[in-house]
């Protein structure tokens, strides 16, 4: 039985939608990781500044 054109594309099948959803989740997790790292290094820089002031 031939597959229809709509179901033959990467986003037309259920498998393609799952991969797209997984990719979007992965990108969102990377965004959160980068924000957390940015805040961490900002706090580290402030701590370093305070430590240098005390010396």
C-alpha positions as CSV (number, residue, x, y, z in Angstrom):
1,X,0.0,0.0,0.0
2,X,1.6,3.3,-1.0
3,X,2.1,6.0,1.5
4,X,0.5,9.4,0.9
5,X,2.7,12.4,0.1
6,X,1.6,14.2,3.4
7,X,2.8,11.3,5.5
8,X,6.1,10.8,3.6
9,X,7.8,14.0,4.7
10,X,9.9,14.3,7.8
11,X,7.2,16.4,9.6
12,X,4.3,14.4,8.1
13,X,4.9,11.3,10.1
14,X,4.5,10.8,13.8
15,X,8.2,9.9,14.1
16,X,9.2,13.3,12.6
17,X,7.0,15.1,15.1
18,X,8.6,13.3,18.0
19,X,12.0,14.2,16.7
20,X,11.0,17.9,16.3
21,X,9.5,17.9,19.8
22,X,12.6,16.4,21.2
23,X,14.8,18.9,19.4
24,X,12.8,21.8,20.7
25,X,13.1,20.4,24.3
26,X,16.8,20.0,23.8
27,X,17.2,23.6,22.7
28,X,15.1,24.9,25.6
29,X,17.3,22.9,28.1
30,X,20.4,24.4,26.5
31,X,19.0,27.9,26.9
32,X,18.3,27.3,30.6
33,X,21.8,25.8,31.0
34,X,23.4,28.9,29.4
35,X,21.4,31.3,31.6
36,X,22.4,29.4,34.7
37,X,26.1,29.4,33.7
38,X,25.8,33.2,33.0
39,X,24.3,33.9,36.4
40,X,27.0,31.6,38.0
41,X,29.9,33.5,36.4
42,X,28.3,36.8,37.2
43,X,28.1,35.9,40.9
44,X,31.6,34.5,40.7
45,X,32.9,37.8,39.3
46,X,31.1,39.8,42.1
47,X,32.6,37.5,44.7
48,X,36.0,37.9,43.2
49,X,35.6,41.7,43.3
50,X,34.6,41.6,47.0
51,X,37.6,39.3,47.8
52,X,40.0,41.6,46.0
53,X,38.6,44.6,47.9
54,X,39.4,42.9,51.2
55,X,43.0,42.4,50.3
